Amino acid sequence: MHQWAKELFPICRSLTGDGVRETLSYIQKFVPELEVHSVPSGSMVFDWQVPQEWKISEAYILAPDGTKIIDYKDHNLHVLNYSTAVNEIMPLKELQQHLYSLPEQPDAIPYVTSYYAPRWGFCLTQNQRDSLKSGNYKVVIDSEHFDGELNYGEYYLPGESDEEVLISTYICHPSMANNELSGPVVTMALIQQLQQWKGRKYSYRFVFVPETIGAIAFLSQRLKEIKHRIIAGYVLTCIGDERNHSYLQSRMENTLSDRAAMHMFDYFAPNYCLYDYLSRGSDERQYCAPGVDLPIGSIMRTRYGDYPEYHTSLDDLNLVTASGLSGGLESVYKAIQLIEANAYYCVTVLCEPQLGKRGLYPTLSSMSLDYTDVRTLTNFITYCDGKHDLIAIAEKIKVNALELLPTLNRLLKEGLLVKVEENNVEIE
């Protein structure tokens, strides 16, 4: 995953254009089934309009002595993303109105955009800005806006059921490793893992979209088809650092997505940060919007905006590590394991089942024996009444639901449990 991020890092991405298409083409090398969709510029997608494509060839600033002091080719964050073209000579006082820096982070280039209002600008470190001397500067941004298309990628992985889990990540930010590339590369690895998982209950829909407008465009084309199929899902973003784990709940706050992720983190990373929907900031805003109402939360390492490198050039491949990405992937995969296993189960006999004859209970009774595992087993069976699902039982008896899976499978094999629809219970 880290190598994938390294190879994707230099691409200049925006909401539209060659950078998005180049990124999707790269993903197709590893997920050849990925379909790339196009939405023409000017298309109305709900309350939004798909913007024009943006193409940039070069951008630089020449100091009064002719020295090139800022060059887009050195770092693509140096240009205000979606900037209009400019080719002028102006005094420093006028240039300052078009410069963006971070006084509190003097060595960082900020990431600044202007998608829906025309303007031009350059981003630089505060140290660079402080070194500028009076005089006339030549500023050049060779860019253009034109009617083209917005692109997003979609991959559907069928399971035994038509019910779906949606995984969404975004591909619109230029060279930032955690905020941008950790989500797509973890999603790519997750696809490869799930492709190897035989007997999956649910189908999976993966989308790689430009943030906000891409998710809106996707929903405008797919919502009627998928709304009543999606039973859970996550936005994956900022999932590659090693500092923390985080979960942001869906607007409904008690969906299968929320319960699976929160239960998983309680045991996988018990010090994780939990955020409610009021802390939203990514595409969960679109998926959970009123009328859309999809059960989508966000799984992250350190949440966007909560780490100092966020939206700066310091969000690089040193911040995102192989270990961080691996931990992020593991958290998502464990949440999906819970979603797959979660169901209502019912014991098939009245009163306590005779576990001893099935090799599930010790035949010797002694105060010196450790009955912890047996107690967990019997507690689990006690709540298999068709009214409590797996996650609810695990939380009631204070056990990691994933650790119950071998026990669950053994009981199913022995015929002591059956899977049932909620409240559709018949015991003979």
HELIX and SHEET records of a PDB file:
HELIX    1   1 HIS A    2  LEU A    8  1                                   7    
HELIX    2   2 ASP A   18  PHE A   30  1                                  13    
HELIX    3   3 ASN A   76  HIS A   78  5                                   3    
HELIX    4   4 LEU A   92  LEU A   95  1                                   4    
HELIX    5   5 GLN A   96  HIS A   98  5                                   3    
HELIX    6   6 GLN A  126  ASP A  130  1                                   5    
HELIX    7   7 ALA A  177  LEU A  181  3                                   5    
HELIX    8   8 SER A  182  GLN A  195  1                                  14    
HELIX    9   9 ILE A  213  ILE A  226  1                                  14    
HELIX   10  10 LEU A  256  PHE A  268  1                                  13    
HELIX   11  11 TYR A  277  SER A  279  5                                   3    
HELIX   12  12 GLU A  284  TYR A  287  1                                   4    
HELIX   13  13 ALA A  322  ALA A  341  1                                  20    
HELIX   14  14 GLY A  356  ARG A  358  5                                   3    
HELIX   15  15 THR A  372  THR A  382  1                                  11    
HELIX   16  16 LEU A  390  LYS A  396  1                                   7    
HELIX   17  17 ALA A  401  LYS A  413  1                                  13    
SHEET    1   A 8 GLU A  35  PRO A  40  0                                        
SHEET    2   A 8 GLU A 149  LEU A 157 -1                                        
SHEET    3   A 8 SER A 203  VAL A 209 -1                                        
SHEET    4   A 8 GLU A 164  TYR A 170  1                                        
SHEET    5   A 8 ILE A 230  LEU A 236  1                                        
SHEET    6   A 8 ILE A 296  MET A 300  1                                        
SHEET    7   A 8 SER A 246  LEU A 248 -1                                        
SHEET    8   A 8 CYS A 273  TYR A 275  1                                        
SHEET    1   B 2 MET A  44  VAL A  45  0                                        
SHEET    2   B 2 TRP A  48  GLN A  49 -1                                        
SHEET    1   C 4 LYS A  68  ASP A  71  0                                        
SHEET    2   C 4 GLU A  53  LEU A  62 -1                                        
SHEET    3   C 4 ASN A 136  PHE A 146 -1                                        
SHEET    4   C 4 VAL A  86  PRO A  91 -1                                        
SHEET    1   D 2 LEU A  99  TYR A 100  0                                        
SHEET    2   D 2 PHE A 122  CYS A 123  1                                        
SHEET    1   E 3 ASP A 385  ASP A 389  0                                        
SHEET    2   E 3 TYR A 344  VAL A 347 -1                                        
SHEET    3   E 3 LEU A 417  VAL A 420 -1                                        
END                                                                             
